């Protein structure tokens, strides 16, 4: 299949100088081209050219993009998309004055979603998740990370990761699976934490690794979840079993997560709302991605991650939704980009690179997606606007026109 994206008003390549990611001042450069065409052959980009005259008969499909923006497909690098149940009543409690931590300490929060998720069959979870993935696709998302973590027992954690595997075969968005059995301590282990850590390290991690059910292992390091010693034990075991590492840390408290993440070589540190200036300096000297989650700060009314300072100091930054039923109920990644400009202090071009090439790097996919380059996979978003700034400027509005994944059109929206 040979496709021509003909003379787009604007093309954003998001191509990094070092071929991996963007940081510092380079993060503000989206690689803007005007009146360029892009050629796709099978699943790859084969040319990006300023040539104006083409023999259309040489192409199987020609898409006129003269009134459109062409850019890389969006990447949502941190989600908890597989779950059952609603926590709308907890939202009501929060707007009445209760904190997220107070609700969790009284048996709400993650453990409540765990109870609902355990009751569902794999087929039921798959159908719920398919519907959510369709919504993600409608926002131009072509790659998504999905975590387990609402099972917190041997059977349900495996069921969630098996669900991810099934979802990959049932729909076109590329899914990166992450094992998050260490999301919180389940109720049945509240008085025996070490037994649950043992279940994760000696049963779940070996099984997941042997069955190739996850690319990453993640841990929630927080006062209401896992302490620093437990986190180290789990991540060190995951590393022995060849799982790449991620870490939730500094969401409500700074507990040493940045130092531990640097020591263990995690791919990303996620949340970081309470990161200290000292830890920003340390993180800036590494290539670890700081994944900020603006929707969480907005929804929980907690401090926003200091992305402006982090970027200015040289940290590698990405943005994700953290879609989940408790702290961010939106899958709208462009909305998160808007919030990041207004409340995390990021520039418009910076947020675009943070959901494309830097998000790809955070998932170990920068070699094939996240930027428009010859030889890379044809994961492309065509916007229904001739000005790319509108994607961020009009908050809550959906500019998706066409989504291409691996050279195939997987979504078209009638405006």
NORWO-V821278 format. One record per helix or strand of 3 or more residues. SS is the DSSP state (hx for helix, st for strand). FROM is the first residue (numbers start at 1). TO is the last residue. If there is no record, write none. Layout:
# NORWO-V821278
ss:SS from:FROM to:TO
ss:SS from:FROM to:TO
This chain:
# NORWO-V821278
ss:st from:2 to:12
ss:hx from:24 to:28
ss:st from:32 to:41
ss:st from:44 to:49
ss:hx from:56 to:58
ss:st from:61 to:64
ss:st from:69 to:72
ss:st from:74 to:76
ss:hx from:88 to:95
ss:hx from:100 to:105
ss:hx from:110 to:119
ss:hx from:122 to:138
ss:st from:141 to:147
ss:hx from:154 to:170
ss:st from:174 to:182
ss:hx from:187 to:189
ss:hx from:193 to:210
ss:st from:216 to:221
ss:hx from:228 to:240
ss:st from:244 to:249
ss:hx from:257 to:264
ss:st from:268 to:271
ss:hx from:277 to:284
ss:st from:289 to:292
ss:hx from:294 to:300
ss:hx from:307 to:313
ss:st from:316 to:319
ss:hx from:333 to:343
ss:hx from:348 to:354
ss:hx from:357 to:362
ss:st from:380 to:383
ss:hx from:390 to:393
ss:st from:400 to:405
ss:st from:408 to:412
